[in-house]
Amino acid sequence: MTQCAYHDQLISIRRQLHQFPEEGWTEFCTTAFIVKHLRELGYEVLMGEKVVSRKDCLGRDPKLVAQAIETAKARGVEQALLDEMQELTGCVAVLDTGRAGPTVALRFDIDCNNVQENPSEEHRASKEGWASKRPGLMHACGHDSHISSGLAIARWAMEHKDELKGKLKIVFQPAEEGVRGAAAVAASGIVDDCDYFLSSHIAMMAKSGEIITSPVGFLCTTKYDISFKGRPAHAGIEPNAGRNALAAACHCVTQLLGIPRHGAGMTRVNVGKITAGEGRNVIPVNAKLVMEVRGETGEINQFMASETENIVEGVAKSFSVGYHIEKMGEAVDLFNDKELVDMLDDVCAHTDGVKKVLHEVNFGGSEDATILARRVQAHGGKAAYFVLGSDRTGGHHTSDFDIDENSLDIGLNIYSEMLKRLMK
């Protein structure tokens, strides 16, 4: 495979970003890095409430945000740039060619995972000195390569702007993990005027040289944090005076796992974490569940979500405890528009390094780019999401995750050729 002209940049930026990962809604250093590069290229860059609806943010912890801002300051991010961000991460680069044509949006996610990177010499990043420098945080899903790809296509578009017509918006989206960020970006209205929308993911179920142009099986999902509030009492002297939040939480878990499966399609439910109690001899006052439901369609997922809310309310009443349900993330299903799939197929057929084009491969998970894609479709535009194959070590979200970086050349060539055709 012939390396593209941006190969060195793709690798260099990916590895720089890999060393300082930031979790969702705290990506202030990452956003600053992106903005700096975009402005050097000559882009108009939108930030803050221009691209993120504050009231629609999901799973955003103000304490973590405040800590991340202080970290960004300590790392030299200018106060003026932080002020522009308005305590909201992510940005959108805008290139207006000045010639009549469509508006095209490309989306790249920017956050990391809560994973401790493998320090072993057998892990390439550790061996070569570009592993994460932040304990417990790692780009273990390839979003570092997504950002690098977004910045490379931004450079390509600016260098070829005289060949393009219309407007390009490159969305660098925060908080994809936990599917928390896209809803707030969509609610800002930043993609409402877009005629076309494209996004992708590295690796997943595809090997190097493979492209999945019409993945199916995007699971709709709703993520919840559920809290129960009881009443303390001495467990020996007067247990009758207490209200046991831990017991409520435990009963809630068993009932959630027993939600009837939907006859019309696939369902999922998982309680990933439970914390409760204050001491051995105190009736537990506080309990918290971190959980999610998924469904093959929006209707099925809503069935799962409604069942969850009913169970929580019923358990709280039966144990005489208070409760609070907070939606922490969401994603929807997606069906690529045929026009874009056909175009992707033809582009891939003429792209160096592409060995196989696959159709209707099961995605099998959730991805909040679907919310942005569906927003564009709801406003009359067309959207597609594809998988850029890459041989990988480890699984996604694991400590030894790595990709075949040569695959990034293929991805850049696909994106650039799509822009040539869409913005002609």
N, C-alpha and C positions, 0 to 999 in steps of 0.2 A: 504494500500500500504506500502510495506517495504521500509524504507529509505535507500538510497544508502550510501556507505562508505564516499562519499564526500559531504554529505548533509550540514554539518555545514559550510564547506568552500563555497559552493554555495551561501548560505544565507548571510554569513558574508561579502564576497567580493561584492555581489550585493548591500548590504546596505552601505558599505563604498563608493562605486562609486556613489551611488545615491545622496550622500551629496555634491558632487562637480562635477556637470554636466558641460560639455563644448560643445559648438556648433561646427559645422563642420569646419574643417581646423584649429581649435584652441585647439585641444585636447592634449596639451603638457603634462599636469599633468597626464592625463589619460594614455597617451602613456608611460610616465615614470613609472607609476605604473605597467603597463602590462610588460614592459621590465624587470623591477626589478624581478618580479615573475618568468618570463621565464628564466632569467639567473640563478636565484637561483636553478631552476630545471635542469639546465645544457644544455639549448637550445642554438643553434646558432641563433642570432636575427639580422635580416636585417632591416635597416631603411633608411630614406631619399630617395635619387634618385635611390637606389637599388630596391625600391618597389613602388615608386610613380614617374610618369613622370611629371616633373614640367610644361612643356608646355601644357600638357593635363588636368591640373587642371581646374575644372569648378566652378564658383561662389566663388572664393577664394579672400577675402578682405585683402590686405596687412596690412592695419591699424589694423584690428582685430587680425591678426596674430602677429604683433609686440606687441600689448597690452597683448596678451595671453602669449607670451614669457616672458615678464616682470613679469606677474603674476606667471608663473612657477618658475622663479628665486626667487621671494619673498616667495614662498612656499617650497623652498629648493631643487628644481631640479638642479642637478649639471650641470655646464657649459659644461663639457665634454660630457654629455649625450645629451644636447641640440645641441651641435656641430654635433654629429652623426646624429641627426634628420634633419639637414640642412633646418630648418624652415618648414619641412613637417611632418605631423603627421601620425600615424599608423605604423604598423610594421608587419613583418612576421617571425614566429618561424619555424625553420627547424630542423627536426630530421631525420638523415640518419642512418638507422639501420645497414648499412654495408653489408646487404644481398640483393641479387637481388630480385626485386619485383617492383610493380607499384609505381607511385608517386600520392599521394592523397592530395587534398587541401580541407580544411575546412575554411569557411569564417564567421566572426562575426563582426558586425558593432559596432562603439564605440561612436558615437556622441549623443547629446541630442536635445531637442526641445526648441524653444523660448516660453516657457509657465511658468507662475507664479504658483508655487505649492500651493495647498489649505492649508492654515494654521490652519484650523479648527481641533478640537479634534476628529471630526468624521472621519478624514482622518488618516489612520493607521500610515503612516510615520511621520506625525506631532505629533500624540499622543505619539508615542514611541521614538521620538527624532532622527530620521534619515532622516528627510526631507531635501530638497535642501537648502543649505546655500547661494545660489547665486540668487539674485532677478532676475526674468524674465527668468530663465533657469531651466529646469527640465527634468529628464529622464522620459518622459511621453509616451514613446513608447516601453519600455522594453529593450533598448539597454544595460542598466546596467546589466540585467540578461543575455544578450547575451555574454557580456565580461566575466562575472563570469563563464558561461558555457564553454567558450573557454579556460579559464585558468584551469578549472577543467579537461577538456579532455586533456589538455597539461600535467597535472600531471599524469593522468591515463596512457597516452601513454608512458611517460618516465618510469613509474613504471612497464610497461608491454612491454618494447621495445624488450626484448629477445624473445617475442612471435610473433613479427611483422617482416615483410619483406618489403623492399623498402624504400621509403622516404615519410615523412609527412610534409606538409606545412600548418601552421595555420595562416590564414590571418586575422589580426585585422584592418579592413578597416575604414578609416575616412570618414566623410561627406556623410553619406547615406541620411540624410534628405535633401530634394531638389534634390535627386539623382545626387549628384555632385562628389562623390569620386571614384566610381568603374571604371570609364573610364580611370582615370589617373593611377590607380593600374594595370588595364589590359594592358595599353599601355607600362608599364614598362617591360612586358614580364615575370613577375614572375610566372604566371600560365601556360605558353605556353607548358611546359613539363609535365603537369599533365594528368594522365590517368583517374582520377575520381575527381569530384568536388561535394561537399555537402554544403548546407547552409539551414537555417531555420529562422522562426520568431515565437515569443511567442504570444499566444492568438489569435489575429485577430478574425476570425469568428468561432473558435473552442473552445469548453469548456474543462475543465479538464478531462483527460482520453481519449480525442479524438485526433487523428492524421490524418492530411490530407496529404497523400503521393503523390498525383498528382494534385495539385491545377492548375486551368486553368484561363484564362482571365487576365493574366498579361498585363496591358496596356502599350504600348509604349508611351513615352512622351518626349517632349522637353520643357525646361524652358527657357524663355527669359527675359532679362531686356532691355527695349526699351527707348532710350532717344531722345528727340527732342530739338534742339537748335534754338531759334528765335533771334530777335533783339529788344532791348529795345527802348521805345519811351514814351513821355508824353501822357497819355491816353486822355487828354483833348485838349492840344494844337496841337499835331501833331501825332495822332494815325496812320495815313497813313504811317509814317516812320518806324513803328514797324513791326515785324513779330511774330505772336502770337503762341508760342509753346503750351500753354494750350489748345487753340482751336484745334490745330492739334491733341493733345493727346485725347481730348474728342471725336472728330470725329473718331479717330483710334479705340477707345474702341467700339463704336457702330458698326463699320464695322467688327471688330474682332468677336464680339458676333453674327454677322450675317453670318459668314462663312458657306457655304452650308454643310450640313451633308453628309457623304459619304454613298452611297447606299450599299456598301459591308460589312459594320460593324459599330460598336460603335465608336462615336467620343465625345470628350470633349474639351471645351475651357473655360478658366476662366482668367479674369483680377482681380487679388487679391488686387492690390494697385495702386493708382495714386497720385503723388505729383507734384505740379506745382506752378509757380508764385513767385513773389518777393514782391509785394505791391499792394495796392488798386488802385493806379493811375498810374501804370507802365504796359505797354504792357508786358505780361509774356515772359521771355527769356528762361526759363528752364522748362521742363516737363519730367516725368519719369513714365513708366508703368512697373509693375512687373506681369508677366502673364505666362500661360502655355497652351499647347495643349496636348491632348492624343488621341491615336487611338488603335483600337483593334488589328491591325497588323502594321508592320513596314511601309508597303505601305500606309495605311490609315493615320498613324501619319505623314508621309512625305508630304502627301497631305495637312494636316492641317498646318504643318510648312511652306510649300511653300506659301500657301495662306496668312499666317501671314506676311511673308517677303514681299510679293507683296503689301499687304495693307499698311504696314508701308512706303514702298518706294513711293507708290502712294499718300498717305496723305502728306508726306513731300514735294513732288513736288507741290501739289495743294495749300499748305499753304506757299510755299517758305521758308521752314525751313530746317535746317540740321537734320540728324538723325544718330543714332548708334544703332545697334542690337548686343547684346552679349548673347551667349548661356551660360546659368547658370547651366544646368543640363540635364541629359538624361538617359533614361532606355529603354530597348527593351523587346520584348515578350520572352517567354520561354516555351519549351515543354520538360518535364522530359524524360530522356531515360528509356525505359521499363525495362532494366536490373536492374537499380537501384530502380525503383518503385517496382518491384517484390521482390527485396531483402529487401526493407524497409517494405513491407507488411508482409513478413515472420518474420522479426526482431520484428516488433510491435506485431505480434501474440504471441510472446514468451516473451514479456517485461511486467514485473509486473507494474500494474497501468493503462495499456492501455485497455480501455473498448470498443472502437469503432475505426475502420479504415475507413476513408472516401476517396472517389475518385472524381476527376473532380468537385470539389467545386470551384465556382467562386471567384478568389482572389479580383478582382474588383478594383485594384489600381496598382501602379507602385512600382518597387523595383529594385535598381540598381545592386543587386547580379546577375541579369539576364545578365548583360554585361560580368561579369566574367565567368558565366556559359557558355554563348554562345562563349566566347573566347576559353574555353577549348574544347567545341564541334567542333569549327572550326579547331582546331589542332588535331582532331581525338579522343579526349577523350569523356567521358560520364559525364553527370551532372544531378543533381536533387535538387530540393528545396521543403522542406516540412513545414507544419505548426504544431507547437507543441501546442496543445490545453491547455488553462488555463482559469479558471474562473477569471473574472476581475471585478473591480469596475471602473466606469467611462469608457469613450471611449478612444481609442488611441488619443494622442495629447490633452488630457484634463487635468485640474488641479488636479483632484482626481483619476487619473489613478493608478491602482495597480493590481498585479497579485497574483495568487495562487502559492506561492513559491515552494510548493511540486511538481509542474509540472516540475521543473528543474531537479529533480531526474530522471524522465522519460526521459527527453531529453538527459541527460548524458548517461543513459543506452542504448539509441538508437544509439547515436554516437559511443560509445565504441564498441558495438556489430558490427556495420557497419565496423569499422576499423579492427576488428578481421577477418571479412569475406573478406574484400578487400585486406588486407595486409597479407594474410596467405601464 
